[in-house]
């Protein structure tokens, strides 16, 4: 497939018009290929990592469907895209394993395309390895230029060899590109990109870049469009939503943004993540307390209960400050569900430091916690720290923490037994025929008798039986 120079010369300079132009260019190429093969071309986007990546994958899917590709399973797709995560090094190994399996398929199907994007591609050593050992990959791009996907694909179709386009950073945010949502009734909405925190164990600021907030009017416009399209629940996404708006020409706080989102007709539930404790303001607590739409769930990562370890992590709060904040949130919003992230075995962590973490878990009494054993991440300050904790110590601590977290979570969940709660039905239950699964405002799952036609509806459900981390119930 060859695109002549006139086509490139005619491309608009401004965005997003330029990308819509290249969508049309690619559409013609795909139609020609479809004619040649005598069947539709198919694609599969596989997402590794966080909600930010999942939202990016919806954008890639939207563009591919406009171009003329049809979704299918990965093992039969003509175009396979891996949207990668690099928070832990084993995530990288997983991607290389997948690529090894694709090499043989690509040989048998020369028309097949393979693209790699996302956080892992922002690492120079990864790109060098791909260029050397995985030359059969067609397209490699990163987190900052995902909006250029149609243009890069057009270039790949013309060129026939590996296209690599990685930006180190950007201030550019391109709006109004196609998107294909996974759910018709709920959607993620990026409110900012990047992170300025540089926690010593985390690679994210290096691969996602510095914080850039979207203009509030663009966010509101997007949510209004979603509401008009039947979306009733939005999840506002950012690496640290609490620092939203600081770099805008006219600064705006996250709490102020939430007030504006709450005014949008049709939106019944507002969620957000992730909150950094050091930036969580009294104003935000007040807005949550007064709101009828903001969900009664707050994810507040702790990471460690030891002030000494928190300092080494560069978290910029102490154990005492965190406990004070959690107590204030529980006092002001008694029905709040608090969840957290905890890392076990950060370099230099002693038994005493670990006991401090257990102490915080007992005092805050989390509704749930995502617990991780520290994973050394090349490229972060923590990777070169001395006193790396032994595997044996980590396992003992992890098991002890997990048991405590599970006990707390069971107690917190059980307090709702026998109550009636509003539930948004999200999907048909895979394990119980005739059942559906829904989510409460506080993020707890409930399974109860229902049918596919009810997906997207809000119903009142009696929480009949607590199963530890979820409920069995019946529609009232």
Helices and strands as residue ranges (DSSP letters): H 5-9, H 17-37, E 42-47, H 51-67, E 70-71, G 74-76, E 79-84, H 89-108, E 113-118, G 119-122, H 124-133, E 139-141, G 146-148, H 149-159, E 163-165, E 186-190, E 192-193, H 204-208, E 212-213, H 216-228, E 233-237, G 241-243, H 254-262, E 269-273, G 277-279, H 282-290, E 297-299, H 307-313, H 319-332, E 337-344, H 351-364, E 368-373, G 381-384, H 391-414, E 420-428, E 435-440, E 445-449, G 452-454, E 458-466, E 470-475
